[in-house]
Amino acid sequence: MQILIYKIEISYFCILMFKRFRIISIVAFFVFVLTTAFRHSVNSIEISKETLGEKLFFDSALSLDYSISCASCHIPQFAFADTVAFSKGVGGKFGQRNTPSVMNVKYRDRFFYDGRAKDIIDQVHFPIQDPNEMNLSMDSLVQRLSVNSNYVKWFNAIYKEGPTKQNIADAIAAYEMTLETSNTPFDAFMNDVPNSLNESEQRGRGVFLSDKAKCFDCHFGPDFTGDEFKNIGLYDGLKWNDKGLFGITKDSADFGKFKVPGLRNVGVTGPYMHNGAFKTLKVVIDYYDNPFSTVAKPINIDESLKKPLGLTPQEKEDLLNFLLSLTDKQFKNRTY
């Protein structure tokens, strides 16, 4: 009788253990299936050229010591510009000119203040290789990305080859071309949305377009730039000694000329000018009103600025308010 009871207990224990083992096995099986499916879904996500460019733009692997990315100086919340006159690069070195916004560059045909890059793809390698900025050769960058399994996979998915100097630049440029903005009070006004611009902003638009202020002579088109090069008086060969376009062309007529920037999101991209000399838009407007009060003897200043504009305080205030209306609603204008 005891032997029978013992056998029954053994059988019950085996059945119980079998059930537990089966439950554990089933759970383990489902965990395996879900994990495998998740890994497969991650690995099989289709990545676009623009998304790849975005990953590169925010990756500090593009700098020599992994300390900065493109976004370190082109800060998203400030319309992809910086907040200081000169951005700090690898090893604490400073760039030679103010960091411009990389928003609304899709239709630009020259890049940098001196126009040294012929197109948006060509401009990518300059900051990466600049000793004062990211200080990394493109060859070294290719080597870095070529040992990163994710980048190898993504580049092959898009370009059917691993990372190269050409496709790295192409991807970053593709991302930058997505950074277009048009959700501004000004755009709403142009689309006949009622009450888009207040009275001061509308008066400021009139000042902007007037022969008196002459803003529209240089800042025209959808992005408020004609991509021209102008000398606005910030070159005297002494204190103000950046030669600008001349450094590229070696043409004496280009002394002190710099690329005219677009004005979209200008309310968040200060400080202003190629050297970040002017902290606020108020100072910028005051400068244009009379350049000679800042630079007594400018060399090669544009004909349109050889005489003071004579703007009234009200015109200056209205013009400022209009310029602030060019900022996309995703950003908040700085306090001026």
C-alpha positions as CSV (number, residue, x, y, z in Angstrom):
1,M,0.0,0.0,0.0
2,Q,2.8,2.4,0.9
3,I,4.6,1.6,-2.3
4,L,1.4,2.4,-4.3
5,I,1.0,5.7,-2.5
6,Y,4.7,6.5,-3.2
7,K,4.3,5.7,-6.9
8,I,1.2,7.9,-7.1
9,E,3.1,10.8,-5.4
10,I,6.0,10.3,-7.8
11,S,3.6,10.4,-10.8
12,Y,1.8,13.5,-9.5
13,F,5.2,15.2,-9.0
14,C,6.3,14.3,-12.5
15,I,3.0,15.6,-13.9
16,L,3.3,18.8,-12.0
17,M,6.9,19.4,-13.0
18,F,6.0,18.6,-16.6
19,K,3.2,21.2,-16.6
20,R,5.6,23.8,-15.0
21,F,8.3,22.9,-17.5
22,R,5.8,23.2,-20.4
23,I,4.6,26.6,-19.1
24,I,8.2,27.8,-18.8
25,S,8.9,26.5,-22.3
26,I,5.9,28.2,-23.7
27,V,6.8,31.5,-22.1
28,A,10.4,31.1,-23.2
29,F,9.3,30.3,-26.7
30,F,7.1,33.4,-26.9
31,V,9.9,35.6,-25.4
32,F,12.2,34.2,-28.1
33,V,9.6,34.9,-30.9
34,L,8.9,38.4,-29.7
35,T,12.6,39.3,-29.2
36,T,13.4,37.9,-32.6
37,A,10.5,39.8,-34.2
38,F,11.6,43.0,-32.5
39,R,15.1,42.6,-33.6
40,H,13.9,41.9,-37.1
41,S,11.7,44.9,-37.2
42,V,14.5,47.2,-36.0
43,N,16.9,45.8,-38.5
44,S,14.4,45.9,-41.4
45,I,13.2,49.5,-40.8
46,E,13.5,51.4,-44.0
47,I,15.7,54.4,-43.5
48,S,15.5,57.3,-45.9
49,K,18.4,59.4,-47.1
50,E,17.1,62.3,-45.1
51,T,16.9,60.2,-41.9
52,L,20.4,59.0,-42.4
53,G,21.5,62.6,-42.9
54,E,19.8,63.5,-39.6
55,K,21.6,60.8,-37.7
56,L,24.9,62.0,-39.1
57,F,24.1,65.7,-38.3
58,F,23.6,64.9,-34.7
59,D,26.5,62.4,-34.4
60,S,29.6,63.6,-32.6
61,A,31.6,60.9,-34.5
62,L,32.0,63.6,-37.2
63,S,34.5,65.5,-35.0
64,L,38.1,64.4,-34.2
65,D,37.6,63.8,-30.5
66,Y,33.9,63.0,-30.6
67,S,33.2,66.2,-28.7
68,I,30.8,68.0,-31.1
69,S,28.3,67.3,-33.8
70,C,26.9,69.6,-36.5
71,A,24.1,70.3,-34.1
72,S,26.5,71.6,-31.5
73,C,26.8,74.9,-33.4
74,H,23.7,74.7,-35.6
75,I,21.3,74.5,-32.6
76,P,17.8,73.3,-33.5
77,Q,15.9,75.5,-31.1
78,F,17.6,78.6,-32.5
79,A,16.7,77.8,-36.1
80,F,19.9,75.8,-36.5
81,A,22.2,78.8,-35.8
82,D,24.4,79.5,-32.8
83,T,23.9,82.0,-30.0
84,V,27.5,83.3,-29.8
85,A,29.6,85.4,-32.2
86,F,32.0,82.5,-32.9
87,S,31.3,78.9,-32.2
88,K,33.7,76.7,-30.3
89,G,35.2,73.8,-32.1
90,V,37.4,70.8,-31.2
91,G,40.0,71.6,-28.5
92,G,38.3,74.9,-27.6
93,K,39.3,76.6,-30.8
94,F,36.9,79.2,-32.3
95,G,35.6,79.4,-35.8
96,Q,36.6,82.3,-38.0
97,R,33.0,83.5,-38.7
98,N,29.6,83.5,-37.1
99,T,27.6,80.3,-37.6
100,P,24.7,80.9,-40.0
101,S,21.4,79.0,-39.9
102,V,21.2,76.0,-42.1
103,M,17.4,76.3,-42.4
104,N,15.8,77.3,-45.7
105,V,18.9,76.5,-47.7
106,K,17.2,74.2,-50.2
107,Y,17.2,76.7,-53.0
108,R,20.6,78.4,-52.2
109,D,23.2,78.2,-54.9
110,R,26.2,79.6,-52.9
111,F,27.2,78.8,-49.4
112,F,29.2,80.4,-46.6
113,Y,29.7,84.1,-46.2
114,D,32.5,84.1,-48.8
115,G,30.7,81.8,-51.2
116,R,33.4,79.2,-51.2
117,A,31.0,76.2,-51.6
118,K,29.3,75.8,-54.9
119,D,26.3,73.9,-53.7
120,I,24.7,72.4,-50.6
121,I,26.6,69.0,-51.0
122,D,29.9,70.7,-51.5
123,Q,29.5,72.7,-48.3
124,V,29.3,69.7,-46.0
125,H,33.0,68.8,-45.9
126,F,34.2,72.3,-45.0
127,P,33.2,72.4,-41.3
128,I,34.1,68.7,-40.8
129,Q,37.7,69.2,-42.0
130,D,38.2,72.7,-40.7
131,P,40.9,72.6,-38.0
132,N,39.0,75.2,-35.9
133,E,35.8,73.3,-36.1
134,M,35.4,69.5,-36.3
135,N,39.0,68.9,-37.4
136,L,38.4,65.5,-39.0
137,S,39.4,64.5,-42.5
138,M,36.7,63.0,-44.7
139,D,38.9,59.9,-45.2
140,S,39.0,59.4,-41.4
141,L,35.3,59.9,-41.2
142,V,34.7,57.2,-43.8
143,Q,36.9,54.8,-41.9
144,R,35.0,55.5,-38.7
145,L,31.6,54.9,-40.2
146,S,32.8,51.8,-42.1
147,V,33.3,50.0,-38.8
148,N,29.9,50.9,-37.5
149,S,27.5,48.1,-38.4
150,N,24.5,50.3,-38.3
151,Y,25.9,52.9,-40.7
152,V,27.2,50.2,-43.0
153,K,23.8,48.7,-43.1
154,W,22.0,52.0,-43.6
155,F,24.4,53.2,-46.4
156,N,24.1,50.0,-48.2
157,A,20.3,50.1,-48.0
158,I,20.2,53.6,-49.6
159,Y,23.3,53.8,-51.7
160,K,24.1,50.2,-52.4
161,E,27.6,50.7,-51.0
162,G,29.3,51.5,-47.7
163,P,30.0,55.1,-46.5
164,T,32.0,57.3,-48.9
165,K,32.9,60.9,-48.9
166,Q,30.4,61.6,-51.5
167,N,27.4,59.8,-50.0
168,I,28.1,61.1,-46.5
169,A,27.8,64.6,-47.9
170,D,24.8,63.7,-50.0
171,A,22.9,62.4,-47.0
172,I,23.7,65.3,-44.7
173,A,22.7,67.7,-47.5
174,A,19.4,65.8,-48.0
175,Y,18.6,66.3,-44.3
176,E,19.4,70.0,-44.4
177,M,17.1,70.4,-47.4
178,T,14.2,69.3,-45.2
179,L,14.7,72.2,-42.8
180,E,12.3,74.6,-44.6
181,T,9.9,76.9,-42.7
182,S,6.9,78.9,-43.8
183,N,4.6,78.9,-40.8
184,T,5.1,82.6,-40.0
185,P,2.7,85.5,-39.4
186,F,4.1,87.0,-42.6
187,D,3.3,83.9,-44.7
188,A,-0.2,83.9,-43.2
189,F,-0.6,87.5,-44.2
190,M,0.5,86.7,-47.7
191,N,-2.1,84.0,-47.8
192,D,-4.8,86.5,-46.8
193,V,-5.3,85.1,-43.3
194,P,-7.1,87.9,-41.4
195,N,-5.3,89.7,-38.6
196,S,-2.0,87.9,-39.3
197,L,0.1,91.1,-39.0
198,N,-0.7,93.9,-36.6
199,E,-0.6,97.5,-37.6
200,S,3.0,98.0,-36.6
201,E,4.1,94.9,-38.5
202,Q,2.3,96.1,-41.6
203,R,3.9,99.5,-41.4
204,G,7.2,97.8,-41.0
205,R,6.6,95.8,-44.2
206,G,6.1,99.1,-45.9
207,V,9.4,100.4,-44.5
208,F,11.1,97.2,-45.6
209,L,9.9,97.6,-49.2
210,S,10.5,101.3,-49.3
211,D,13.2,103.2,-51.3
212,K,14.1,104.9,-48.1
213,A,15.1,101.7,-46.1
214,K,16.2,99.8,-49.2
215,C,16.0,96.4,-47.4
216,F,14.2,94.8,-50.4
217,D,17.1,95.7,-52.7
218,C,19.1,92.8,-51.2
219,H,16.6,90.8,-49.2
220,F,14.1,89.7,-51.8
221,G,12.6,86.4,-52.9
222,P,10.8,83.7,-50.8
223,D,13.6,83.5,-48.3
224,F,14.5,87.2,-48.4
225,T,17.8,86.8,-50.1
226,G,19.0,87.0,-53.7
227,D,22.1,85.1,-52.9
228,E,24.2,88.1,-53.9
229,F,27.4,89.4,-52.3
230,K,27.4,92.9,-50.8
231,N,29.8,95.1,-48.9
232,I,27.7,96.8,-46.3
233,G,30.6,98.7,-44.8
234,L,32.1,96.3,-42.3
235,Y,35.5,96.4,-43.9
236,D,38.1,99.1,-43.3
237,G,41.3,97.0,-43.5
238,L,42.1,97.9,-39.9
239,K,39.7,96.8,-37.1
240,W,37.3,95.4,-39.6
241,N,39.6,93.4,-41.7
242,D,37.8,90.3,-42.9
243,K,38.2,90.5,-46.7
244,G,35.2,88.3,-47.4
245,L,34.6,87.3,-51.0
246,F,38.0,88.7,-52.0
247,G,39.6,85.7,-50.2
248,I,38.0,83.4,-52.8
249,T,38.0,85.5,-56.0
250,K,41.1,87.7,-55.4
251,D,39.2,90.5,-57.2
252,S,39.7,93.8,-55.6
253,A,36.1,94.7,-56.3
254,D,35.1,92.0,-53.8
255,F,36.9,93.5,-50.8
256,G,34.5,93.3,-47.8
257,K,31.7,91.6,-49.7
258,F,29.7,88.9,-47.9
259,K,26.8,86.7,-48.9
260,V,23.4,88.3,-48.2
261,P,21.7,86.0,-45.7
262,G,18.1,85.0,-45.8
263,L,15.8,86.6,-43.1
264,R,13.5,83.8,-42.2
265,N,13.7,83.1,-38.5
266,V,15.9,86.1,-38.1
267,G,14.4,86.8,-34.7
268,V,16.2,83.8,-33.2
269,T,19.5,83.6,-35.1
270,G,21.5,86.4,-33.4
271,P,24.2,87.6,-33.0
272,Y,24.3,89.0,-36.5
273,M,26.7,89.7,-39.4
274,H,29.6,87.5,-40.6
275,N,31.5,88.3,-37.3
276,G,28.6,88.3,-34.9
277,A,29.3,91.9,-34.1
278,F,25.7,93.0,-33.5
279,K,23.9,91.3,-30.7
280,T,20.3,92.4,-31.5
281,L,18.2,93.3,-34.5
282,K,17.8,96.8,-33.0
283,V,21.6,97.3,-33.3
284,V,21.4,95.9,-36.8
285,I,18.8,98.4,-37.8
286,D,20.7,101.3,-36.2
287,Y,23.8,100.2,-38.1
288,Y,22.1,100.2,-41.5
289,D,20.6,103.6,-40.7
290,N,24.1,105.1,-40.5
291,P,27.0,102.6,-41.1
292,F,29.5,105.4,-40.6
293,S,28.7,105.8,-36.9
294,T,30.2,102.3,-36.5
295,V,32.9,102.1,-39.2
296,A,34.2,105.7,-39.9
297,K,36.0,104.9,-43.2
298,P,34.7,101.7,-44.8
299,I,36.4,100.5,-47.9
300,N,34.3,99.6,-51.0
301,I,30.9,100.1,-49.2
302,D,27.9,99.5,-51.4
303,E,26.5,102.5,-53.2
304,S,23.1,102.2,-51.6
305,L,24.6,102.7,-48.1
306,K,26.9,105.7,-48.8
307,K,24.4,108.0,-47.2
308,P,22.5,107.6,-43.9
309,L,19.0,106.3,-44.4
310,G,17.4,108.7,-41.9
311,L,14.9,106.3,-40.4
312,T,12.6,107.7,-37.6
313,P,12.3,105.9,-34.3
314,Q,8.8,104.8,-35.3
315,E,10.1,103.4,-38.6
316,K,12.8,101.5,-36.8
317,E,10.3,100.0,-34.3
318,D,7.9,99.0,-37.0
319,L,10.7,97.5,-39.2
320,L,11.9,95.5,-36.2
321,N,8.4,94.1,-35.6
322,F,8.1,93.2,-39.3
323,L,11.4,91.3,-39.1
324,L,10.2,89.4,-36.1
325,S,7.1,88.3,-38.1
326,L,9.4,86.3,-40.3
327,T,10.0,83.8,-37.5
328,D,8.4,80.4,-37.8
329,K,5.8,79.7,-35.1
330,Q,7.8,76.7,-33.9
331,F,10.4,79.2,-32.5
332,K,10.1,81.9,-30.0
333,N,11.6,85.3,-30.9
334,R,14.3,86.4,-28.4
335,T,13.6,89.4,-26.3
336,Y,14.8,92.7,-27.9
